[in-house]
Amino acid sequence: MTSAAMRFSIPATAESQVRQLVAATNARASLHHLSPYDLDVSAPFLADYRDIDGHPIGQRPTVTVTISGDIPRHQGWTVIARLDHDAEGETITSLFPGLPEEDAQAARQHRAIENFCHGCAVARHRTATYLARHENGQMKQLGTTCVEPYTGLPIKGLEALWRFGTLKDSDWDGDEGGIPADLRIPVAEVLRVTAAIVKLEGRFYSRSEQWKDTLPTADGVEAYFFDRKATPEWKGAIDGEPDARTTAAAVRAWAIEGHGSLSDYRHKVGQLAKGETVNPRHLPTLVSAIAGWYRDQEKEATERAAQNSKPQGTVGERITTTATVTTVIELEGRTYGYHTQRRRLVKFQDPSGNVFVWFSSAADVPGNGDEVELTGTVKDHSIYGETAQTVLTRCRVAAREPVAA
């Protein structure tokens, strides 16, 4: 007997389907007294997944399938190929699955005769014939009804086993198209692309800021990996950002530090960052880690600068300075009859690191991170922790005018 071995890879999600197909094929072949084929499936591993243009965009859990068995043979005869004849006179040769190279080469070199059968020698219209080869090298082209009488091999059983040859190229994801549900994207690549986009855009944009007519950073990352319309120039600019990998590594380390945190968000981001790959549906969460990292970087810089904070002005003096809002804290409101006055603690820091505090009852206050021109009356000088603070009252806050280039 000549053995056949077919080895190919399929998505891990298709393993049960392949097992069912092999079992059904073996069952049908056994009805015609043909030996069943063995199936071996490897442990899952991650393999590159390529889009329709052949570009690798991620990985997916994959298994290697090996189907092996004895190629049917009777009295020295083996059916080695099926010859499909189309209406235009062309012949398409399909080799029997797992055929040894010697037989495969003989089938490729054989010159088919349209509508002819060596078994019955009757010339009539046939859509398919079969090529049989004897162990002595003799070749016969046979019609469907002549295969079994001439070779002793059941044609229906052979056609069942022929299904094994179609498994390798089957579409295991169906006809839905799009991104496979089990696709995995390398975490390091997601963070690299995120860091590059943030650098090119100048800041991180959340999806809640879509009203600003800006592309959210998470959408930009998804477009880089999945949008076929993304221009090579745009992707090239992202790939050419020199500091992206360094920033991505720092963001990942920051995220992993938060794994196990009491904060659900920090824990989830840390869990995603610890993995080598991430599911596309979790991209927005992982991408947002860079915003958290930048906030922590700014907070640390602010705290370092605050160590140099000194009291400013004298009590009762009216002072003006440019500053950045570092903290906005909602305080318990004051109730006057049926009216409750809203109160907030606003902290500012000037370029020298000096800290200013304003207990505001104003209707509107600047937001965290805003750069403003601050004018207020010095009410007190205090120490909070180890930081010197200048407490202001009756403040006027104006948006800082941009400096002309």
C-alpha positions as CSV (number, residue, x, y, z in Angstrom):
1,M,0.0,0.0,0.0
2,T,1.1,3.6,-0.7
3,S,0.5,6.0,2.2
4,A,-0.9,9.5,1.9
5,A,-0.3,12.3,4.3
6,M,-1.9,15.7,4.1
7,R,-0.8,18.4,6.5
8,F,-2.2,21.9,6.7
9,S,-3.2,24.6,9.2
10,I,-6.7,25.8,10.1
11,P,-8.1,28.2,12.7
12,A,-8.4,26.5,16.0
13,T,-12.1,27.4,16.0
14,A,-12.6,25.1,13.0
15,E,-11.1,22.0,14.7
16,S,-14.4,20.4,15.6
17,Q,-15.8,21.0,12.1
18,V,-12.8,19.2,10.6
19,R,-13.2,16.3,13.0
20,Q,-16.9,16.0,11.9
21,L,-15.9,16.1,8.2
22,V,-13.2,13.5,8.6
23,A,-15.5,11.2,10.5
24,A,-18.3,11.6,7.9
25,T,-15.9,11.0,5.1
26,N,-14.5,7.9,6.7
27,A,-18.0,6.6,7.4
28,R,-19.0,7.0,3.7
29,A,-15.8,5.5,2.5
30,S,-16.2,2.5,4.8
31,L,-19.6,1.8,3.1
32,H,-17.5,1.0,0.0
33,H,-15.0,-1.1,2.0
34,L,-12.2,1.5,1.9
35,S,-9.9,1.9,4.9
36,P,-10.5,5.0,7.1
37,Y,-7.9,7.8,7.4
38,D,-6.4,8.9,10.6
39,L,-6.7,12.4,11.9
40,D,-4.1,14.2,14.2
41,V,-4.5,17.7,15.5
42,S,-1.7,19.7,17.0
43,A,-1.9,21.9,20.1
44,P,-3.1,25.5,19.3
45,F,-0.4,28.1,18.4
46,L,-0.5,31.7,17.2
47,A,0.0,32.1,13.4
48,D,0.1,35.3,11.3
49,Y,-3.2,36.4,9.8
50,R,-3.1,38.3,6.6
51,D,-5.7,40.6,5.1
52,I,-7.1,40.3,1.6
53,D,-4.0,42.2,0.2
54,G,-1.6,39.8,2.0
55,H,-0.5,42.2,4.7
56,P,-0.1,40.6,8.2
57,I,-2.3,42.5,10.6
58,G,-2.3,40.1,13.6
59,Q,-2.3,36.5,14.8
60,R,-5.0,34.0,15.5
61,P,-5.0,30.6,17.4
62,T,-4.2,27.9,14.8
63,V,-3.8,24.2,14.8
64,T,-2.0,21.9,12.3
65,V,-4.1,19.1,10.9
66,T,-2.6,15.9,9.6
67,I,-4.8,13.4,7.7
68,S,-3.0,10.2,6.8
69,G,-4.0,6.8,5.4
70,D,-3.5,4.2,2.7
71,I,-4.3,5.3,-0.9
72,P,-6.8,2.8,-2.2
73,R,-5.1,0.2,-4.5
74,H,-6.4,-3.0,-6.1
75,Q,-4.4,-5.5,-8.2
76,G,-1.8,-2.9,-8.8
77,W,-4.2,-0.2,-9.9
78,T,-4.5,3.3,-8.3
79,V,-6.8,6.1,-9.3
80,I,-4.4,9.1,-9.3
81,A,-6.4,12.0,-10.8
82,R,-9.8,13.3,-11.9
83,L,-9.9,15.1,-15.2
84,D,-12.7,17.7,-15.4
85,H,-13.6,18.6,-19.0
86,D,-15.2,22.0,-19.6
87,A,-17.4,23.2,-22.5
88,E,-14.4,25.0,-24.1
89,G,-12.3,21.9,-24.4
90,E,-10.1,22.6,-21.4
91,T,-9.2,19.9,-18.9
92,I,-8.5,20.5,-15.3
93,T,-6.5,17.9,-13.4
94,S,-7.3,17.2,-9.7
95,L,-4.8,14.9,-8.0
96,F,-6.0,12.3,-5.5
97,P,-5.3,13.8,-2.0
98,G,-1.9,13.0,-0.6
99,L,-0.6,11.4,-3.8
100,P,3.2,10.5,-3.9
101,E,5.3,12.8,-6.1
102,E,6.0,10.0,-8.6
103,D,2.3,9.4,-9.3
104,A,1.6,13.2,-9.2
105,Q,4.3,13.8,-11.8
106,A,2.8,11.0,-14.1
107,A,-0.6,12.6,-13.8
108,R,0.7,16.0,-14.8
109,Q,2.5,14.7,-17.8
110,H,-0.4,12.6,-19.1
111,R,-2.1,14.0,-22.2
112,A,-5.8,13.7,-21.7
113,I,-8.2,12.7,-24.5
114,E,-11.5,14.5,-24.3
115,N,-14.6,12.3,-24.0
116,F,-12.5,9.1,-24.3
117,C,-12.5,6.0,-22.0
118,H,-9.9,3.2,-22.4
119,G,-12.3,0.9,-20.5
120,C,-15.3,0.9,-22.9
121,A,-13.7,2.6,-25.8
122,V,-16.9,4.5,-26.3
123,A,-16.6,8.2,-27.4
124,R,-19.4,10.2,-25.8
125,H,-19.8,13.5,-23.9
126,R,-18.2,13.3,-20.5
127,T,-17.8,16.1,-18.0
128,A,-15.2,14.0,-16.1
129,T,-12.9,11.1,-16.5
130,Y,-10.4,9.4,-14.1
131,L,-6.8,8.6,-14.6
132,A,-5.7,5.2,-13.3
133,R,-2.1,4.1,-13.0
134,H,-0.8,0.5,-12.6
135,E,2.3,-0.2,-10.5
136,N,4.0,-1.2,-13.7
137,G,3.6,2.3,-15.1
138,Q,0.6,1.7,-17.4
139,M,-1.9,4.6,-17.6
140,K,-5.6,4.4,-18.4
141,Q,-8.2,7.1,-18.8
142,L,-11.5,5.8,-17.6
143,G,-15.1,7.1,-17.6
144,T,-17.0,7.2,-14.3
145,T,-18.8,3.9,-14.8
146,C,-15.7,2.1,-16.0
147,V,-13.5,2.9,-13.0
148,E,-14.8,0.1,-10.7
149,P,-15.1,-2.7,-13.4
150,Y,-11.6,-2.0,-14.7
151,T,-9.6,-1.3,-11.5
152,G,-11.8,-2.9,-8.9
153,L,-11.9,0.4,-6.9
154,P,-15.3,1.8,-5.9
155,I,-15.8,5.2,-7.6
156,K,-18.2,6.5,-4.9
157,G,-15.8,5.6,-2.2
158,L,-12.9,7.3,-4.0
159,E,-15.1,10.4,-4.5
160,A,-15.7,10.5,-0.8
161,L,-12.0,10.4,0.0
162,W,-11.4,13.1,-2.6
163,R,-13.1,15.5,-0.1
164,F,-9.9,15.5,2.0
165,G,-8.2,17.4,-0.8
166,T,-10.6,20.3,-0.4
167,L,-10.1,20.8,3.4
168,K,-6.9,22.7,3.1
169,D,-8.3,25.6,1.0
170,S,-11.7,25.7,2.7
171,D,-13.0,29.0,3.9
172,W,-13.3,28.2,7.6
173,D,-14.7,31.7,8.4
174,G,-17.6,31.4,6.1
175,D,-18.7,34.1,3.7
176,E,-19.2,36.9,6.2
177,G,-15.9,38.5,5.6
178,G,-14.5,41.2,7.9
179,I,-12.2,40.5,10.8
180,P,-12.2,37.0,12.4
181,A,-13.6,36.9,15.9
182,D,-10.6,35.1,17.2
183,L,-8.0,37.5,15.7
184,R,-5.2,38.6,18.1
185,I,-3.1,41.8,17.6
186,P,0.4,42.0,19.2
187,V,0.1,44.3,22.3
188,A,3.5,45.9,21.6
189,E,2.3,46.9,18.1
190,V,-1.0,48.3,19.3
191,L,0.9,50.5,21.8
192,R,3.5,51.5,19.2
193,V,0.9,52.7,16.7
194,T,-1.0,54.5,19.5
195,A,2.1,56.3,20.7
196,A,2.9,57.4,17.1
197,I,-0.6,58.6,16.4
198,V,-0.7,60.6,19.7
199,K,2.7,62.2,18.8
200,L,1.5,63.1,15.3
201,E,-1.9,64.5,16.5
202,G,-0.3,66.3,19.4
203,R,-2.6,64.7,22.1
204,F,-4.9,61.7,22.8
205,Y,-8.5,62.0,21.7
206,S,-11.2,60.0,23.4
207,R,-14.3,58.8,21.6
208,S,-16.3,61.2,23.8
209,E,-14.6,64.1,21.9
210,Q,-16.0,63.2,18.5
211,W,-18.0,66.4,18.6
212,K,-14.7,68.2,18.1
213,D,-14.5,66.9,14.5
214,T,-11.4,64.9,15.4
215,L,-10.7,61.2,14.9
216,P,-10.6,59.4,18.2
217,T,-7.2,57.8,18.8
218,A,-8.8,54.4,19.2
219,D,-10.4,54.7,15.8
220,G,-7.1,55.7,14.3
221,V,-5.4,52.6,15.7
222,E,-8.2,50.4,14.3
223,A,-7.9,52.1,10.9
224,Y,-4.1,51.4,10.9
225,F,-4.7,47.7,11.3
226,F,-8.1,47.0,9.6
227,D,-8.9,49.9,7.1
228,R,-7.9,49.0,3.6
229,K,-8.5,52.6,2.6
230,A,-5.8,53.8,5.0
231,T,-3.2,55.6,2.8
232,P,0.4,54.3,2.6
233,E,1.6,57.8,3.4
234,W,-0.4,58.0,6.6
235,K,0.7,54.5,7.7
236,G,4.3,55.4,6.7
237,A,4.3,58.5,8.9
238,I,3.1,56.3,11.8
239,D,5.8,53.7,11.2
240,G,8.5,56.4,10.9
241,E,7.8,57.9,14.3
242,P,11.2,57.4,16.0
243,D,10.2,57.5,19.6
244,A,7.0,55.4,19.4
245,R,8.6,52.1,20.5
246,T,10.2,53.7,23.5
247,T,7.0,55.4,24.6
248,A,5.0,52.2,24.0
249,A,7.4,50.2,26.2
250,A,7.0,52.8,29.0
251,V,3.2,52.8,28.7
252,R,3.1,49.0,28.8
253,A,5.3,48.9,32.0
254,W,3.0,51.6,33.6
255,A,-0.1,49.5,32.7
256,I,1.3,46.3,34.0
257,E,2.1,48.0,37.3
258,G,-1.6,48.6,37.7
259,H,-2.5,44.9,37.4
260,G,-4.1,43.9,40.7
261,S,-5.0,47.5,41.5
262,L,-8.2,48.3,43.4
263,S,-9.1,50.4,40.4
264,D,-11.1,48.3,38.0
265,Y,-9.8,50.3,35.0
266,R,-6.1,50.0,36.0
267,H,-6.5,46.3,36.7
268,K,-8.2,45.7,33.3
269,V,-5.6,47.7,31.4
270,G,-2.8,45.9,33.2
271,Q,-4.4,42.5,32.4
272,L,-4.5,43.4,28.7
273,A,-0.9,44.8,28.7
274,K,0.5,41.6,30.4
275,G,-0.6,39.5,27.4
276,E,1.4,39.2,24.2
277,T,-1.7,39.8,22.0
278,V,-5.1,41.4,22.4
279,N,-8.5,40.8,20.9
280,P,-9.6,43.7,18.6
281,R,-12.7,44.4,20.7
282,H,-10.4,45.3,23.6
283,L,-8.3,47.8,21.5
284,P,-10.0,50.9,22.8
285,T,-9.3,50.0,26.4
286,L,-5.7,49.1,25.7
287,V,-5.2,52.3,23.6
288,S,-6.5,54.5,26.4
289,A,-3.6,53.4,28.6
290,I,-1.4,56.0,26.9
291,A,-3.8,58.8,28.2
292,G,-3.4,57.4,31.7
293,W,0.4,57.2,31.3
294,Y,0.6,60.8,30.1
295,R,-1.6,62.0,33.1
296,D,0.7,60.2,35.5
297,Q,3.7,61.8,33.8
298,E,2.2,65.2,34.1
299,K,1.2,64.6,37.7
300,E,4.8,63.5,38.6
301,A,6.2,66.5,36.8
302,T,3.8,68.8,38.6
303,E,4.7,67.3,42.0
304,R,8.4,67.6,41.3
305,A,7.9,71.3,40.3
306,A,5.8,71.9,43.4
307,Q,8.8,71.0,45.6
308,N,10.2,74.4,44.5
309,S,7.0,76.2,45.4
310,K,7.4,79.4,47.4
311,P,4.9,81.9,48.9
312,Q,4.0,84.6,46.4
313,G,3.1,88.2,47.2
314,T,2.0,89.5,50.6
315,V,-1.3,89.2,52.3
316,G,-3.8,91.6,50.8
317,E,-1.7,92.2,47.6
318,R,-3.3,91.8,44.2
319,I,-1.1,89.6,42.0
320,T,-1.3,88.3,38.4
321,T,0.4,85.3,37.0
322,T,0.2,82.8,34.2
323,A,-0.5,79.3,35.4
324,T,-1.9,75.8,34.6
325,V,-4.9,74.3,36.4
326,T,-3.6,71.1,38.2
327,T,-6.6,70.2,40.4
328,V,-10.3,70.8,40.5
329,I,-12.1,69.3,43.5
330,E,-15.8,69.5,44.3
331,L,-16.4,70.6,47.9
332,E,-19.5,70.4,50.0
333,G,-21.8,73.2,49.1
334,R,-23.1,75.9,51.5
335,T,-26.9,76.1,51.9
336,Y,-28.6,79.4,52.3
337,G,-32.3,78.8,52.8
338,Y,-33.5,77.0,49.7
339,H,-30.3,77.7,47.8
340,T,-27.1,75.7,47.8
341,Q,-23.9,77.5,46.8
342,R,-21.5,75.3,44.8
343,R,-17.9,75.3,46.0
344,R,-14.8,74.0,44.4
345,L,-11.1,73.8,45.3
346,V,-9.0,74.9,42.3
347,K,-5.2,74.6,42.3
348,F,-2.9,76.3,39.8
349,Q,0.9,76.1,39.2
350,D,3.0,78.7,37.5
351,P,6.0,77.8,35.2
352,S,8.4,78.1,38.3
353,G,6.4,75.5,40.2
354,N,4.7,77.9,42.6
355,V,1.3,76.6,43.8
356,F,-1.8,78.8,44.1
357,V,-5.1,77.7,45.8
358,W,-8.5,79.2,45.2
359,F,-11.7,78.2,47.1
360,S,-14.2,79.2,44.4
361,S,-17.9,79.7,44.6
362,A,-18.0,81.0,41.0
363,A,-20.5,79.4,38.6
364,D,-17.7,78.5,36.2
365,V,-14.1,77.5,36.8
366,P,-11.4,76.4,34.4
367,G,-10.9,72.8,33.7
368,N,-8.0,70.6,34.7
369,G,-5.0,71.2,32.4
370,D,-6.2,74.6,31.2
371,E,-3.6,77.3,30.8
372,V,-4.9,80.6,32.2
373,E,-4.0,84.1,33.3
374,L,-4.8,84.2,37.0
375,T,-5.4,87.4,39.0
376,G,-6.3,87.2,42.7
377,T,-5.8,88.7,46.1
378,V,-3.4,87.0,48.5
379,K,-5.4,85.7,51.4
380,D,-2.9,83.5,53.2
381,H,0.3,81.5,52.9
382,S,0.1,77.9,54.0
383,I,1.9,74.5,53.9
384,Y,0.1,71.4,52.5
385,G,2.2,68.4,53.1
386,E,5.6,69.8,52.3
387,T,4.4,72.2,49.6
388,A,4.2,75.9,50.2
389,Q,0.9,77.3,48.8
390,T,-0.4,80.8,48.1
391,V,-4.1,81.0,48.9
392,L,-6.0,83.5,46.7
393,T,-9.4,85.0,46.9
394,R,-11.6,87.2,44.6
395,C,-10.0,85.6,41.6
396,R,-10.4,86.5,38.0
397,V,-9.4,83.8,35.5
398,A,-8.9,84.4,31.7
399,A,-7.9,82.0,29.1
400,R,-4.2,82.4,28.3
401,E,-3.5,84.1,25.0
402,P,-1.3,82.0,22.7
403,V,2.3,83.3,22.3
404,A,2.9,84.6,18.8
405,A,5.6,82.7,16.9
